[in-house]
Amino acid sequence: MLAVIAASISVHSQTDSLQQLQEVVVTGTRSATDVRHLPMTVNVIDRETLTEQYQPNVLPTVIQQVPGLFITSRSMMGYGVSSGAAGGINLRGITGGSGQLMVLIDGHPQYNGIYGHPIADSYQTLMAERVEILRGPASVLYGSNAMGGVLNIVTRSMHQDGVKTQVNVGAGSYGTIQAEASNQVRMGKFSSTIAAQYGRTDNHRPRMGFEQYGGYLKLGYNFNNHWNAYVDANITHFNASQPGSTSSPLYDADQWITRGMVSAAVENHYNKTSGAVSLYTNFGRHKIDDGTADAANPTKRYFRSKDALMGVSLYQSAQFFEGNRVTVGIDYQHIYGNAYYTSKETGEILDTPNKQSGKSYRNEIAGYVDFRQDITSWLTIDASIRLDHHSVTGTEWIPQGGIVIRPIDTAELKAMVSKGFRNPTMREMYLYPPSNEELKPERIMNYELSWRHRLCAFSYGVNLFYLKGDNMIQTIERKNVNTGEIENYGAEIEAAYHIDDHWSLSTNHSFLHMKNPVIAAPQYKGFLGANYHCFRWNIVTGLQYINGLYTTVGDNEQKKNFLLLNATVSYQVMKNLSLWARGENLLAQSYEINLGYPMPRATFMAGVQCNF
């Protein structure tokens, strides 16, 4: 099997200048920094890669490009929430499903204020300029929920004067439709991006429909060469149904979900200093029918929740002398959540099994300092510390340190140690019978050694990591307690080869050992494929192999293995018009990611894209 995988490849036809540009990241540090001077590992997925397979959501592309990262799925379109949901993001055995991995939009946290986890259907390609993924704890900059790493969506901006409009429409298997339109304008100091999205599908099982509406708006203004400001907003609403597992079918299990975010920022950029102050909020309104096993006796209530996270972020980075960079920042967050039931018949609020009693909000304030120094042209040290105070769980110190050695101009050896933590969620402390108001934060320590080397058109990287955690929250005898442990170690390998103007090759592999296995963390994940571009044709293929994917753990432990082949072909009919077709699971594999939720066999989409 490895021989088959090794013969396959993924391609990104990029110029040398673009490859150089990708070395600059904002995740892992608050200011734009050459990743070769940072001790952590950061992957960058640019917009060309995000859009070349015509995926409406960024996550299917992210799972292909990042070793060690896996995302659960259950259908052709729509991750959903609540029972039977998918979209859990797992990195090195640390899962976003319990709030241990954070999704950011322009560095601002995005998660459900009650349950603490990201909402996968909210992360639409229409707003993304690129996605940066930091593998390993990022709590020193982003606090709680960044315990296992962060996925940062950097939003789109128009960089040259003019107007660009794009419309993309497609349809395919199971009545699936996807449509997206965007318009970008830049006129001198002013810029704007506006985009809208619609998608729907019947999916491959009865009672598994999905429909989604989304929109994004960003307005920017450059006061001068040193100061700029922007405001942006994103809104997503989806209606989803889920039929239950094959062994326990459900009827009327429906969800009506609205998620949104708004932010505003003022940024400064000088030769030796840069920084920003930003205000942000992300919010949600959830209405859920949990469904019933008896179609003749529908449920009599809806579960409802409202949540919001509002915050202020202030940071400034300065260079005091040659090779030095110091960043100082302050974060404040106000987290609100309220969960309750309502009667279907009357709409009145019903008794809800929670202990919130006035504790439906929390406050968190933190300050951090990051110090980076080039000792010589080939040696950089980095040290960071964060003091984080939470209104319920108290104060936490988060240290991080690393070293980068550049023995040659085209290679880096990196070593780092970092701490991650996660405060218990409102659900774990106050909602439902297992809740426990005495819970403490979860903590892990991560140790990492990596090597990266670029040789003209070929590049490769190797990561070794070991992480150990305690105070993990588990449910024991119907009560949430801090008793769990994590001890994971593994290796990650990446390589890319830009053969010529037509062909490029890339591959990534991850190996994970878990002392205490968790669901949706494969022991091995490999991705390879090929991208061919010639004249008006562009072909993207990818082969992904998953081995040792846990679908249940404990006494009834189950693991799955599967091999997936995907391909996308596009043809430029004329300057402003392209046709495209996408096939997924072309080998028609029978497999499950969520236990009892079989994935579709081969599916197909085709569409048209107009640019003007």
C-alpha positions as CSV (number, residue, x, y, z in Angstrom):
1,M,0.0,0.0,0.0
2,L,2.8,2.4,0.8
3,A,4.3,1.7,-2.6
4,V,1.0,2.7,-4.2
5,I,0.9,5.8,-2.2
6,A,4.5,6.7,-2.8
7,A,3.8,6.7,-6.6
8,S,1.1,9.3,-6.2
9,I,1.4,13.1,-5.7
10,S,-0.2,16.4,-5.0
11,V,0.8,19.4,-6.9
12,H,0.9,23.1,-6.5
13,S,2.1,24.9,-9.6
14,Q,3.7,28.0,-8.1
15,T,6.4,30.4,-9.0
16,D,9.5,30.9,-7.0
17,S,8.3,34.3,-5.8
18,L,5.1,32.8,-4.5
19,Q,7.0,30.1,-2.7
20,Q,9.1,32.8,-1.1
21,L,6.1,34.8,-0.1
22,Q,4.7,31.8,1.7
23,E,7.6,31.9,4.1
24,V,6.0,34.9,5.8
25,V,3.2,34.1,8.3
26,V,1.2,35.9,11.0
27,T,0.2,32.8,13.0
28,G,2.8,31.9,15.7
29,T,3.5,35.6,16.1
30,R,1.2,38.6,15.9
31,S,3.3,40.3,13.2
32,A,4.3,39.2,9.7
33,T,7.4,37.0,10.3
34,D,9.6,34.8,8.2
35,V,8.7,31.3,9.3
36,R,12.4,30.3,9.1
37,H,13.0,32.4,12.2
38,L,10.2,30.8,14.2
39,P,10.7,27.6,16.3
40,M,7.1,26.3,15.7
41,T,5.8,24.5,12.7
42,V,3.3,26.4,10.5
43,N,1.6,25.2,7.3
44,V,0.3,27.8,4.8
45,I,-2.4,27.0,2.3
46,D,-2.8,29.8,-0.2
47,R,-6.0,30.8,-2.1
48,E,-5.0,29.2,-5.3
49,T,-4.8,25.8,-3.5
50,L,-8.0,26.5,-1.6
51,T,-10.0,27.1,-4.8
52,E,-8.5,24.8,-7.3
53,Q,-10.8,21.9,-6.3
54,Y,-13.9,24.2,-6.1
55,Q,-14.7,23.2,-2.5
56,P,-17.1,25.7,-0.7
57,N,-15.5,24.9,2.7
58,V,-11.8,25.2,3.5
59,L,-11.6,22.0,5.6
60,P,-11.6,19.4,2.8
61,T,-8.4,21.1,1.4
62,V,-6.8,21.5,4.9
63,I,-7.1,17.8,5.7
64,Q,-5.2,17.0,2.5
65,Q,-2.4,19.4,3.0
66,V,-1.5,19.2,6.7
67,P,0.1,16.1,8.2
68,G,-1.2,15.0,11.5
69,L,-4.6,16.7,11.0
70,F,-7.8,14.8,10.5
71,I,-11.4,16.1,10.2
72,T,-14.5,13.9,10.7
73,S,-17.2,13.7,8.0
74,R,-20.5,11.9,7.6
75,S,-22.0,13.0,4.2
76,M,-21.3,14.7,0.9
77,M,-22.1,18.2,2.2
78,G,-22.7,19.5,5.7
79,Y,-21.0,18.7,9.0
80,G,-23.9,19.6,11.3
81,V,-23.9,19.9,15.1
82,S,-25.3,18.0,18.1
83,S,-25.8,14.2,18.0
84,G,-24.3,12.5,14.9
85,A,-22.4,15.6,13.9
86,A,-19.0,15.7,12.1
87,G,-16.5,18.4,11.5
88,G,-14.4,17.5,14.6
89,I,-10.8,18.7,14.0
90,N,-8.1,16.5,15.4
91,L,-4.4,17.3,15.4
92,R,-1.8,14.9,16.8
93,G,-4.6,13.2,18.8
94,I,-5.8,16.5,20.3
95,T,-9.4,17.2,19.2
96,G,-11.3,20.4,18.5
97,G,-14.5,18.6,19.3
98,S,-13.9,19.3,23.0
99,G,-12.4,22.8,22.4
100,Q,-8.8,21.6,22.5
101,L,-8.0,23.0,19.1
102,M,-8.9,26.6,18.1
103,V,-10.1,28.1,14.8
104,L,-9.3,31.8,14.3
105,I,-10.4,34.3,11.7
106,D,-7.7,37.0,11.4
107,G,-6.4,35.9,14.8
108,H,-9.8,36.2,16.5
109,P,-11.1,33.0,18.3
110,Q,-14.2,31.3,16.8
111,Y,-16.1,28.7,18.9
112,N,-19.4,27.9,20.6
113,G,-19.5,29.7,23.9
114,I,-21.3,26.9,25.7
115,Y,-19.7,23.8,24.2
116,G,-16.3,25.3,23.4
117,H,-15.9,23.7,20.0
118,P,-15.6,25.2,16.5
119,I,-18.6,25.0,14.1
120,A,-17.2,23.5,10.9
121,D,-19.9,24.6,8.5
122,S,-19.0,28.3,9.2
123,Y,-15.5,28.2,7.6
124,Q,-16.3,29.1,4.0
125,T,-13.7,29.4,1.2
126,L,-15.4,32.6,0.0
127,M,-13.7,34.7,2.8
128,A,-10.2,33.0,2.9
129,E,-7.1,34.5,1.3
130,R,-5.1,31.8,3.0
131,V,-5.2,29.4,5.9
132,E,-2.3,29.0,8.4
133,I,-2.1,26.0,10.6
134,L,0.2,26.0,13.7
135,R,0.8,22.4,14.8
136,G,1.3,22.2,18.5
137,P,0.2,24.4,21.5
138,A,-0.5,28.0,20.7
139,S,-1.8,29.0,24.2
140,V,0.9,31.5,24.8
141,L,-0.6,33.8,22.1
142,Y,-4.2,32.7,22.0
143,G,-5.0,31.3,25.5
144,S,-7.5,28.6,26.3
145,N,-8.7,26.2,23.5
146,A,-5.4,26.6,21.6
147,M,-4.1,23.7,23.6
148,G,-3.4,21.4,20.5
149,G,-2.9,24.1,17.9
150,V,-4.7,26.7,15.8
151,L,-6.2,27.0,12.3
152,N,-6.1,30.7,11.3
153,I,-8.2,31.9,8.3
154,V,-6.7,35.0,7.0
155,T,-9.4,36.9,5.1
156,R,-9.3,38.3,1.6
157,S,-8.3,41.8,0.6
158,M,-7.9,43.5,-2.8
159,H,-4.3,44.7,-3.3
160,Q,-4.4,46.4,-6.7
161,D,-6.8,49.1,-8.1
162,G,-9.7,47.7,-10.1
163,V,-12.8,45.6,-9.8
164,K,-12.9,41.8,-9.8
165,T,-16.1,39.7,-9.9
166,Q,-16.4,35.9,-9.8
167,V,-19.4,33.6,-10.0
168,N,-19.2,29.9,-9.5
169,V,-22.1,27.5,-9.8
170,G,-22.1,23.7,-9.7
171,A,-24.4,20.7,-9.3
172,G,-24.0,16.9,-8.8
173,S,-24.8,13.7,-7.0
174,Y,-27.8,13.5,-4.7
175,G,-29.3,16.8,-5.8
176,T,-26.3,18.7,-4.6
177,I,-26.0,22.4,-5.6
178,Q,-23.2,24.8,-4.7
179,A,-23.1,28.5,-5.7
180,E,-20.8,31.4,-4.8
181,A,-20.4,34.9,-6.0
182,S,-17.9,37.6,-5.0
183,N,-16.9,41.1,-5.9
184,Q,-13.7,42.9,-4.9
185,V,-13.0,46.6,-5.4
186,R,-10.0,48.8,-4.8
187,M,-10.0,52.5,-5.4
188,G,-7.0,54.3,-4.1
189,K,-7.1,54.0,-0.3
190,F,-10.4,52.2,-0.1
191,S,-11.0,48.4,-0.7
192,S,-14.0,46.1,-0.3
193,T,-14.8,42.4,-0.6
194,I,-18.3,41.1,-0.7
195,A,-19.3,37.5,-1.2
196,A,-22.3,35.2,-0.9
197,Q,-22.8,31.5,-0.9
198,Y,-25.6,28.9,-1.2
199,G,-25.4,25.1,-0.9
200,R,-27.9,22.3,-0.6
201,T,-28.0,18.5,-0.9
202,D,-30.3,15.5,-0.2
203,N,-27.1,13.5,0.7
204,H,-26.9,9.8,0.3
205,R,-29.2,8.6,3.1
206,P,-32.9,9.4,3.7
207,R,-33.6,12.2,6.2
208,M,-30.1,13.7,5.8
209,G,-30.8,16.9,3.9
210,F,-28.7,20.0,4.3
211,E,-29.1,23.6,3.2
212,Q,-26.9,26.6,3.8
213,Y,-26.7,30.3,3.2
214,G,-23.6,32.5,3.8
215,G,-22.2,35.9,3.3
216,Y,-19.0,37.9,3.9
217,L,-18.2,41.6,3.8
218,K,-14.9,43.4,4.4
219,L,-14.2,47.1,4.1
220,G,-10.7,48.5,4.3
221,Y,-9.1,51.9,4.3
222,N,-5.4,52.9,4.2
223,F,-4.9,56.2,5.9
224,N,-1.3,56.3,4.7
225,N,1.7,54.0,4.3
226,H,1.8,53.2,8.0
227,W,-1.8,53.1,9.2
228,N,-4.9,51.2,7.9
229,A,-8.2,50.0,9.3
230,Y,-10.8,47.4,8.3
231,V,-14.2,46.1,9.4
232,D,-15.6,42.7,8.4
233,A,-18.5,40.4,9.0
234,N,-19.4,36.9,8.2
235,I,-22.8,35.2,8.6
236,T,-23.8,31.5,8.0
237,H,-27.1,29.9,8.5
238,F,-27.8,26.2,7.8
239,N,-30.7,23.8,8.2
240,A,-29.6,20.2,8.7
241,S,-31.2,16.8,9.3
242,Q,-29.6,13.6,10.5
243,P,-31.0,10.1,10.3
244,G,-29.2,8.6,13.2
245,S,-26.8,5.7,13.0
246,T,-27.6,2.6,10.9
247,S,-28.2,0.6,14.1
248,S,-30.3,3.3,15.8
249,P,-32.3,5.3,13.2
250,L,-33.9,8.7,14.1
251,Y,-36.8,10.7,12.8
252,D,-37.2,14.4,12.8
253,A,-33.6,15.0,14.1
254,D,-33.4,18.6,12.7
255,Q,-31.1,21.6,13.3
256,W,-31.5,25.3,12.5
257,I,-28.2,27.0,13.2
258,T,-27.0,30.6,12.7
259,R,-23.3,31.6,13.3
260,G,-21.7,34.9,12.7
261,M,-18.7,37.1,13.4
262,V,-17.9,40.8,13.3
263,S,-14.5,42.5,13.8
264,A,-12.9,45.9,13.4
265,A,-9.2,46.7,13.6
266,V,-6.7,49.5,13.3
267,E,-3.2,48.4,12.3
268,N,0.1,50.2,12.1
269,H,3.2,49.2,10.1
270,Y,6.5,50.9,10.5
271,N,10.0,49.7,9.7
272,K,10.9,48.7,13.3
273,T,7.5,48.4,14.9
274,S,4.0,47.1,14.0
275,G,0.9,46.3,15.9
276,A,-2.9,46.5,16.0
277,V,-5.9,47.0,18.2
278,S,-9.1,45.0,17.3
279,L,-12.6,44.5,18.6
280,Y,-14.4,41.3,17.7
281,T,-17.3,39.1,18.4
282,N,-18.6,35.7,17.2
283,F,-22.1,34.5,18.1
284,G,-24.6,31.8,17.5
285,R,-28.2,30.9,17.7
286,H,-29.1,27.2,17.8
287,K,-32.4,25.4,17.5
288,I,-32.3,21.6,17.6
289,D,-34.9,18.8,17.6
290,D,-33.1,15.8,19.0
291,G,-35.3,13.4,17.1
292,T,-37.0,10.2,18.1
293,A,-36.7,6.5,17.3
294,D,-40.5,6.3,16.8
295,A,-41.8,8.3,13.9
296,A,-45.3,8.1,15.2
297,N,-44.4,9.9,18.4
298,P,-42.4,13.1,17.7
299,T,-40.6,15.0,20.4
300,K,-42.4,17.8,22.2
301,R,-39.6,20.2,22.7
302,Y,-36.7,22.0,21.0
303,F,-33.2,22.5,22.5
304,R,-32.2,26.1,22.1
305,S,-29.0,28.0,22.9
306,K,-27.5,31.5,22.5
307,D,-23.9,32.2,22.8
308,A,-21.4,35.0,22.1
309,L,-17.7,35.6,22.5
310,M,-16.7,39.3,22.6
311,G,-13.1,40.4,22.9
312,V,-10.5,43.1,22.6
313,S,-7.0,42.4,21.4
314,L,-4.1,44.9,21.6
315,Y,-0.5,44.1,20.7
316,Q,2.6,46.0,19.5
317,S,5.8,44.4,18.2
318,A,9.1,46.4,18.1
319,Q,12.7,45.9,17.1
320,F,15.0,47.6,19.6
321,F,18.3,46.6,18.0
322,E,19.5,44.4,15.1
323,G,18.0,40.9,15.0
324,N,15.7,41.6,17.9
325,R,11.9,41.5,18.0
326,V,9.7,41.9,21.1
327,T,5.9,41.6,21.1
328,V,3.7,42.7,24.0
329,G,0.0,42.1,24.0
330,I,-3.2,42.2,26.1
331,D,-6.3,40.1,25.4
332,Y,-9.7,40.4,27.0
333,Q,-12.7,38.2,26.4
334,H,-16.3,38.1,27.6
335,I,-17.9,34.7,26.9
336,Y,-21.7,34.3,27.2
337,G,-23.9,31.3,26.8
338,N,-27.4,30.3,27.7
339,A,-29.1,26.9,27.0
340,Y,-32.8,26.0,27.5
341,Y,-35.7,24.0,26.1
342,T,-38.9,25.3,24.6
343,S,-42.3,23.6,24.0
344,K,-43.0,22.9,20.4
345,E,-46.7,23.5,21.0
346,T,-46.7,26.8,23.0
347,G,-43.1,28.1,22.7
348,E,-42.8,28.5,26.4
349,I,-39.4,27.9,28.2
350,L,-39.3,24.5,29.9
351,D,-37.1,23.3,32.8
352,T,-33.6,22.8,31.7
353,P,-31.1,20.5,33.6
354,N,-28.4,23.1,34.2
355,K,-26.7,24.8,37.1
356,Q,-25.9,28.1,35.4
357,S,-27.9,30.2,37.9
358,G,-26.3,33.5,36.9
359,K,-23.0,31.9,35.7
360,S,-23.9,32.1,32.0
361,Y,-21.0,34.4,31.3
362,R,-17.2,34.3,32.0
363,N,-14.5,36.9,31.7
364,E,-10.9,36.2,30.7
365,I,-8.0,38.7,30.7
366,A,-4.4,37.9,29.7
367,G,-1.1,39.6,29.0
368,Y,1.9,38.1,27.1
369,V,5.4,38.9,26.0
370,D,7.3,37.2,23.2
371,F,11.1,37.8,22.8
372,R,13.0,36.7,19.7
373,Q,16.7,37.4,19.1
374,D,19.0,36.5,16.2
375,I,22.2,35.7,18.1
376,T,24.1,35.2,14.8
377,S,23.1,34.9,11.2
378,W,22.5,31.2,11.8
379,L,21.0,31.1,15.3
380,T,17.7,32.5,16.7
381,I,16.3,32.0,20.2
382,D,12.6,32.6,21.1
383,A,11.0,32.8,24.6
384,S,7.4,33.7,25.5
385,I,5.3,33.9,28.6
386,R,1.5,34.5,29.1
387,L,-0.4,35.2,32.3
388,D,-4.0,34.3,31.8
389,H,-6.8,34.9,34.4
390,H,-10.2,33.4,34.1
391,S,-13.1,34.5,36.3
392,V,-14.1,31.0,37.2
393,T,-11.0,28.8,37.0
394,G,-8.3,31.3,38.2
395,T,-4.8,32.1,36.9
396,E,-2.6,30.1,34.6
397,W,1.0,30.7,33.5
398,I,1.9,29.6,30.0
399,P,5.6,29.4,29.0
400,Q,7.1,28.7,25.6
401,G,10.6,28.6,24.3
402,G,12.5,27.5,21.2
403,I,15.7,27.7,19.2
404,V,16.3,27.8,15.4
405,I,19.6,26.8,13.8
406,R,20.2,27.6,10.1
407,P,23.4,25.7,9.2
408,I,22.8,26.7,5.5
409,D,20.7,29.4,3.9
410,T,18.1,26.9,2.7
411,A,17.6,24.8,5.8
412,E,16.5,25.1,9.5
413,L,16.7,22.8,12.5
414,K,14.1,23.8,15.1
415,A,13.5,22.7,18.7
416,M,10.8,24.0,21.0
417,V,8.9,23.3,24.2
418,S,5.4,24.7,24.8
419,K,2.6,24.5,27.2
420,G,-1.1,24.4,26.2
421,F,-4.2,24.6,28.4
422,R,-8.0,24.6,28.1
423,N,-10.5,25.9,30.6
424,P,-13.6,23.7,31.2
425,T,-16.6,24.7,29.1
426,M,-20.0,25.9,30.4
427,R,-21.5,22.6,29.4
428,E,-18.9,20.6,31.4
429,M,-19.4,22.7,34.5
430,Y,-23.1,23.6,34.5
431,L,-25.2,21.8,31.8
432,Y,-26.7,18.3,32.1
433,P,-26.3,15.8,35.0
434,P,-22.5,15.0,34.5
435,S,-21.7,18.7,35.1
436,N,-19.2,19.6,37.8
437,E,-18.6,23.2,39.1
438,E,-15.2,22.1,40.6
439,L,-13.5,21.3,37.3
440,K,-9.9,22.7,36.7
441,P,-8.1,23.5,33.4
442,E,-6.7,20.8,31.2
443,R,-2.9,21.1,30.6
444,I,-0.3,19.6,28.2
445,M,3.4,20.0,27.6
446,N,4.7,19.6,24.0
447,Y,8.2,18.9,22.9
448,E,9.1,19.1,19.2
449,L,12.1,18.8,16.9
450,S,11.9,19.6,13.2
451,W,14.1,19.9,10.1
452,R,13.2,21.7,6.9
453,H,15.3,21.9,3.8
454,R,14.7,23.5,0.3
455,L,16.7,22.4,-2.7
456,C,15.8,24.5,-5.8
457,A,12.5,22.9,-6.9
458,F,12.5,20.3,-4.2
459,S,11.7,20.8,-0.5
460,Y,11.0,18.5,2.4
461,G,10.5,18.6,6.2
462,V,10.5,16.1,9.1
463,N,8.9,16.7,12.5
464,L,9.2,14.6,15.7
465,F,6.9,15.4,18.6
466,Y,6.1,14.2,22.1
467,L,3.2,15.6,24.2
468,K,2.0,14.7,27.7
469,G,-1.0,16.1,29.4
470,D,-3.0,15.7,32.6
471,N,-6.2,17.0,34.2
472,M,-8.1,15.9,31.1
473,I,-11.8,16.1,31.7
474,Q,-13.6,12.7,31.5
475,T,-17.0,11.5,32.6
476,I,-16.7,8.9,35.4
477,E,-19.8,7.4,37.0
478,R,-22.0,10.2,35.4
479,K,-19.8,13.0,36.7
480,N,-17.2,15.2,34.8
481,V,-13.8,14.9,36.6
482,N,-10.2,15.9,36.0
483,T,-8.7,12.5,35.8
484,G,-7.7,11.8,32.2
485,E,-4.1,11.7,30.8
486,I,-2.7,12.2,27.3
487,E,0.7,10.8,26.2
488,N,1.1,11.0,22.4
489,Y,4.2,10.9,20.2
490,G,4.8,10.6,16.5
491,A,6.4,11.9,13.3
492,E,5.3,14.0,10.4
493,I,6.9,14.1,6.9
494,E,6.3,16.5,4.1
495,A,7.9,16.9,0.6
496,A,7.2,18.8,-2.6
497,Y,8.8,18.8,-6.0
498,H,8.1,21.5,-8.6
499,I,9.1,19.6,-11.8
500,D,8.4,22.3,-14.4
501,D,5.8,24.7,-15.5
502,H,3.3,21.9,-16.0
503,W,3.9,19.4,-13.2
504,S,4.4,19.6,-9.4
505,L,4.4,16.8,-6.8
506,S,3.9,16.8,-3.1
507,T,3.2,14.4,-0.3
508,N,2.7,14.3,3.5
509,H,2.5,11.5,6.0
510,S,1.9,11.4,9.8
511,F,2.4,8.6,12.3
512,L,0.7,8.8,15.7
513,H,1.0,6.7,18.8
514,M,-1.5,7.3,21.6
515,K,-1.1,5.8,25.1
516,N,-4.8,6.4,25.6
517,P,-6.5,6.3,22.1
518,V,-9.2,8.8,21.2
519,I,-11.9,8.7,18.5
520,A,-11.1,10.3,15.1
521,A,-7.3,10.2,15.4
522,P,-5.7,7.9,12.8
523,Q,-2.5,6.1,13.6
524,Y,-1.3,6.8,10.1
525,K,-2.5,9.4,7.5
526,G,-0.9,9.8,4.1
527,F,-1.8,12.1,1.2
528,L,-0.3,12.2,-2.3
529,G,-1.5,13.4,-5.7
530,A,-0.6,15.1,-8.9
531,N,-1.4,18.5,-10.4
532,Y,-1.0,19.1,-14.1
533,H,-1.4,22.4,-15.8
534,C,-1.1,22.9,-19.5
535,F,-2.6,25.7,-21.6
536,R,-6.3,25.7,-20.7
537,W,-6.3,22.5,-18.7
538,N,-5.8,22.0,-15.0
539,I,-6.0,18.6,-13.3
540,V,-5.7,18.0,-9.6
541,T,-5.6,14.5,-8.2
542,G,-5.1,13.2,-4.7
543,L,-4.8,9.9,-3.0
544,Q,-5.4,9.7,0.8
545,Y,-4.9,6.6,2.9
546,I,-6.1,6.4,6.5
547,N,-5.0,3.5,8.7
548,G,-6.0,2.8,12.3
549,L,-8.8,5.4,12.6
550,Y,-10.6,4.8,15.9
551,T,-14.4,5.0,15.6
552,T,-14.9,3.6,19.2
553,V,-12.5,3.2,22.1
554,G,-12.6,1.2,25.3
555,D,-13.9,-2.3,25.6
556,N,-15.5,-2.2,22.2
557,E,-12.6,-0.6,20.4
558,Q,-13.0,-0.4,16.6
559,K,-10.6,0.9,13.9
560,K,-11.1,1.6,10.3
561,N,-8.7,1.7,7.2
562,F,-9.6,3.2,3.9
563,L,-8.1,4.6,0.7
564,L,-9.7,7.6,-1.1
565,L,-9.0,8.9,-4.6
566,N,-10.2,12.4,-5.6
567,A,-9.8,14.3,-8.8
568,T,-10.7,17.7,-10.2
569,V,-10.5,18.8,-13.8
570,S,-11.0,22.3,-15.1
571,Y,-10.9,23.8,-18.7
572,Q,-10.7,27.5,-19.5
573,V,-13.2,27.9,-22.4
574,M,-12.3,31.5,-22.8
575,K,-10.6,34.3,-20.8
576,N,-13.5,34.8,-18.4
577,L,-15.1,31.3,-18.5
578,S,-14.0,28.0,-17.1
579,L,-15.8,24.6,-16.8
580,W,-14.9,22.2,-14.0
581,A,-15.8,18.7,-12.7
582,R,-14.9,17.0,-9.4
583,G,-15.1,13.4,-8.4
584,E,-14.6,12.1,-4.8
585,N,-14.1,8.6,-3.6
586,L,-13.5,7.5,-7.2
587,L,-12.6,4.0,-6.0
588,A,-16.1,3.7,-4.5
589,Q,-14.8,2.6,-1.1
590,S,-17.2,1.5,1.6
591,Y,-16.1,3.2,4.8
592,E,-17.2,5.1,7.9
593,I,-15.6,8.0,9.8
594,N,-18.4,8.4,12.4
595,L,-19.5,5.0,13.6
596,G,-22.8,4.0,12.1
597,Y,-22.7,6.8,9.5
598,P,-21.5,5.2,6.2
599,M,-19.9,7.6,3.8
600,P,-21.1,7.9,0.2
601,R,-19.5,5.9,-2.5
602,A,-18.3,7.7,-5.6
603,T,-19.8,11.2,-6.0
604,F,-19.5,13.8,-8.8
605,M,-19.9,17.6,-9.2
606,A,-19.6,19.8,-12.3
607,G,-20.0,23.5,-12.8
608,V,-19.0,26.7,-14.4
609,Q,-17.0,29.7,-13.2
610,C,-17.1,33.2,-14.6
611,N,-14.6,35.9,-13.9
612,F,-15.0,39.5,-15.1
